[in-house]
Amino acid sequence: MRNGKLLCAALAALMLWSAGGFAAEPAGEPAYPAIGEKGLTLGESSIAYPALEEGAAEEELRERINDRILEDGGIRDYVTRISQLISGGKLEVSWQGTTMGPVFSFAVSAEGAVSTPRRTHVWTGGNIDLRDGHEVTEEEIFRDPAEARGAMENWLEEELAPELSAHLASSALAPAPELFRMTERGIILMYPAEQLSTLSDRAGDVLVPWSVLADQLNLDEGGILSAMGVPALISPGEAGAEALRAAAAGGSLPGIPAKLGDGMQELTDRWHLLTDPDVYAMGRLFAPEGAPFQGVQLTTDYLTESWENSRVDGIRVNLGGVCGLNIGSTRAGEWRELLGEPDYSITLDEEQAEAWRTAPGVRDYYETGGHRLQLQADGEGILAGIQLSE
């Protein structure tokens, strides 16, 4: 009976507590409902999850979308669970999400005593069309879902597995899981812990860049990916260049959940570290764990051995693409045509490249919003890395 009363109270609280929304659509784009946050805390356990706020859409559509979020995220089950843990045990539920055009794509992370006293980690989530509340399907995304899944699994095993194997407790990247979400950098696959888990005992997630799937995607005009702006994320173009400049001016790179000036301690507390920090010519390099940081390093100072007060002063991308500029395929002439001639360039020889933990080649610098966007070409003139710094 006591648990029943707690559950009723929890369900009521679930609908009452809310916090601020997320980024609005770019100027000139249709206005889609803004995503906010709701949640509750009982004892040592807490739940936070995405939700449309009052007035964000017509009532019937808002309820449909919020019900879909609750269902896809398993939120009702987690509310029931934390009401059972009030006398002992802990469960922490948080979320990550991206709105791209009319699609809201999200993941819910549940860590702790999810279903038994034994600590574990579980992903849930979904992809919702904000225009009508329906769940976006693989048939809308891919020309042939079975063929696309095969292409993903080949890439995972041939390209990603050798790189990630040392950082995983269990590492069966194939078969690809059915659960996924989408970001500006690509499709994130979310695995059950028994198939893929990290050294920090969290269920694994991996990023498959949009460029890897270019031949498999349904990019027809009027399709869901076209409405999401995915064509501009696959190959160099004016729209992507404009988006890159705007993001860099604001101190971030699309699809990476860190900004210049963020506290490193807070980031490592939330995301954990894939490897121990490394040292380079100007400070330290951090590689956070998880798909959003796959192929990404964050740089800080190296004033002391600890980093409680260190701030992110640089964001490096060494894998995949950013706004249509793809590492390993985009040529220097292509980005210079779109971004203009750099404000200045430097050449790194092998010794300098080693000190900077990068490859020899030419680095172009673009000043934007008080920040420096750096695009580096290797010896063949191909994009080898993208960096944003203060």
N, C-alpha and C positions, 0 to 999 in steps of 0.2 A: 504493500500500500504506500509505504514511504517513497519507494522508487517511482510509483505511478504519479504521485504529487510532484516529485522532482521533474519527471518527464513533461508534465503539463506546463510547469513553470518554465522549463527550458524551451519548449516549443513557443510559448508566448514571447520569451525574451528574444528568440530567434528572429521574430518579425519586427522587433522594436528597435534594436540597436543598429545604427548604420553610420557610415563614414563617407568621405568625399569620393567624387567620381574620377574618371580617367580622361585621357586625351580626347579632345574633340576632333571631328573630321577636318581635314585640310580645307582651306578656303576654296570655294567653288564646287566642293563635293556635296552630295546629298547629306542631309542631317539624319543620322541614325541614333537610336536610343543610347544614352550614356550609361556606362556600367559603374555602379558604386560597390559598396561592400557592406555586408551584414555579419553578425556573429554573436557569440556569447561566451562567457566563462563560468565554469562550475568547478569549485575546488581548485585543483592544480591543472585541470584540463581546459582547453580553449578551442573554439571553432571560429574560423573566418572564411567567408566564401563570397563570390560575386553575386550581385543582384541588381536589377533595374530599380531605380528609386521612383518614388511617387511622382507622377507627372512626366516620366521619361518617355512614355508611349501611351497609346490608348489602353484603357484598363484591361480589356480582354487580351490584347497582345502582351502587355506587361506580365499578366498572370501566367500566360502560356509560356513565355520565355523563362520566368522565374521558376515555374514548375519543372521545366526542362533542366534548368541548372541544378535544382535540388535532386532530381532523379539521376542525371548523369554524374553528378558529384558524390552521390551516396550520402548527402547531408543528413537526411532524416535518420538513417541508420547510425550516423555518428552522434547525433543528438541523443538517441536512445542509449548509446554506449556510454557517453560521459555521465549520464544520469546514474548509471550503474557503478561508476568509478568514484562517486562522491566520497565514499568512505575509504578509498585507497586505490592507487593506480593513476596513471596519467596518459592523456591522449592529446596531441597537438595537431590541429588541422589548419592548413594554410593553403593559399592558392596563388597561381600565376596566370596571367591572361593577356591576350593581344586582340585588339580590334583592328581588322583590316577591311576597309570598305564596309560592306554590310554584314561581315562575318565576325562573330566573337568566338575565339578559340581559347580554351582554358584547361588547366590541369589543377586538380585538388590533391594535395599531399597530406596523408594521414600517417603520423609517426607516434609509436608508443604501443599501448595495450589496445590495439585495433579491435581484436575479437577475442583474445585470450590474454592472461597476464603477461605472456611472453612478449617482449618488445619486438616490433616489426615495422615495416614501412610499406605503404600501399599507394599506388596512383589510381585516380579516377579522373574523368574529365569528358569534354565533348567539344563540338564545333556547331555553333548555332547561327542560322540566318536570322538577323535581327529584323528583317522585313516581314517575316511571317512566323518565325519561331520554330521552323523545322530543323531537324538534325541534318547537317551537310553529310552526304554519303561519298564513299569512294567512287561511285559511278559518276558523280558530278565533277570529281577532281581529275580522274584518270580516263584516258581513252579506252584502256583495257585494264581493269584493276588487277587481274591475275598476272598479266605481263608486267605491270608496274611493280607489283610485289616481288616478282622474280628479279627485276632489275635492282630493286632496293637491296634484296638479300645478297645478290652478287657483289654489290658495292660494299656492303657491310662486311662481308667475309674477306674480300680481297684487299680492300683499301683501309677500312677502319679497324678491323680486328687486330692486325699486327701492332697498331699504334696504341690501342686501349687495353690490350690483354694484361699488361703489367700493372694496370690501375684498377683491376676488377677482381672481386672474390670469386664470382662465377661469371662466365662470359660466353653464353650461347646466344650470339646475336641473331641467329636464324633458328627457327622461322621468325619473321617480323611479327610483332604483336598487332592485334587489331586496334588497340587504343593509341590514338595519336592526337596531336594538336599542331597548329600552324603558326609560324612567326615570319617576320620579314626575312629571316635567313634561310628558312626551309621548313620541312616537316620534322617534328619531334616525335619519335616513337617512345612509348612509355611501357616498360616491361614489368612483369611480376617478379618479385624478389627471388623466387626460386629459379628463374631462368637467367636473370642478369642482376647482379648486385655489386655495389662498390665496396671499397675497402672500409668505408665508414658504415657498412651494413645498411645501406639505403637501396631501395629498388632502383635499377638503372634506367636511364633515358639517354637517347642518342639523337643527334641531329643529322638528317639527310639533306644536304643543300639543294635548293631549287635547281641549280644548274645540273646536278647529277640526274635529275628526273625530267629534264627539259623535253626529251623525246616522248615521254610517257604522259605528259600533262594535257588536259583538255583546255586549250587556250582560246577556244572559239569566242568570237565577239558575242556578248550576251550571256556567256557562261559564268559560273560562280568565280573562277579564278581571274577572269578578266575584270569582274566587278571588284575583286580584292586588290587589283593592281599588280598581280604576280608577273605579267609579261615584263614590266619594268624592272623586276628583280632578277631576271634571268640573263639579260644581255645589256650591254651599255646603251644608254639612251638619255635624251634630255630630261625626261621625268625623273629618272633615277639620279642623275647628276644634281638636279634641283633639290631632291629629297636629301641627298647626302650632304650638300652644303648647309641646308637648314638644320639638320640634326647636329652636324659638327659645330655650327655656331652656338647651339644650345648645350654643347659639352657632352654629347652622346653619339653612339652609332646605332642605327636601327637594329632591333632584335637582340641587343645585349643589355641586360638589366643592371647596368652600372653607369655612373656618370662621373665626369671629372669633379673632384672635390669630395666624393663620397668617402666615408670613413672605412678604412680597410678592416678594422676589427669587426665592425657591424657586418660587412660583407662576408668575412670568413666565418663568423658565427652562424650566418644564415645558410651559406652555400657550402661550407667546408672547403678543404683544399685537396686538389687532385694530387699534387706533389709538394714537397717542401719548397719554400721560396728560393729562387736562384738570384744571383748577383750579376749585374751588368754594369756598363761604364758609368751610368748616372744614378744607380740605385738598385732596387730589387724588382724581381719579376714574380708575380703570383699567378697561379693557374687554378682558379676555382673549379669545383666539381660540378658536373651536370651539363646537360645538353645545351642550355643557353650560352655556356662559356666554352663549348667545344671549339678547339683551335684558337682560343682567346687567352691573352695574358694581360694582366693589369700591372702597371708600374707604379712604384712609390719611391720615396727618398730612402736613404740608408744612413740616417743620422745616429740610430741606436740599434742594438740587437733586437729589441722588441718593436712592435708596430701598433700598439694601442692607440697612438695619436697620429699615425700615418694616414695620409689621404691619397686617393687615386690621382696621379698626375699624368697618367697615360693609359690608353686602351689600344692593344695590339690585336690584329686579326691575322691569323696565319693559315686559315682553312676556309673554304667555301667562298662566299661572295658577300658584298655589301652594296645594295642599291644597283645591282646589275654589273658591278665591277668584280670579276671572278678571278681569284688567285689561281695561277697556273694556266690561264688562257687569255685574259685581257691584255692587250698590248699597250705600251706607253703612248703610242700615237693616238689610240682610241680615247684614253682618258684626257689627254691634252687637248684633243679636239672638243671634248665636252666641257671640261673645266677651265680651258684656256691655258696659256703658258704659265708655268709655276712662278711663284714670287722669287724663288731661288731653288737651286738643286745642288746636291753634294754627291761626290763619288766615294764609295766605301771600298777600300781594298780588303784583302783577306784578313789582315791583322785588325783593321778597324771593325770589320764585320764581326769578327770573333768577340771583340770587346763589347759590341752592342748586341750580341747573341742574335745575329741575323745573317743574311746571305750577302756576299759581295754584289755590288751593282750601283745604280744611280737612284737616289732618293729625291723625289720632287716635294716641295713644301708649298702649301696654300694657306694663307692667313685668312681665317674666317671667324668673325665674332669674338676676336681676342684669343682664339685657339689656333693650333697648327694642325692641319690635315696633311699627312705624309703618305705618299704612295711610292713604293719602292719597286723598281724593275730589276730583275736578275741580269746576268750577263747576256741573255738572249733578248732582252727588252720586254720580258713577260712579267706581269704583276706577281710579286713574291710576298707582299705584305701591305697591310693598311694600318696606319696608326693615327690616333688623335691624341694630342698632348696640349698642355697648358702653355 
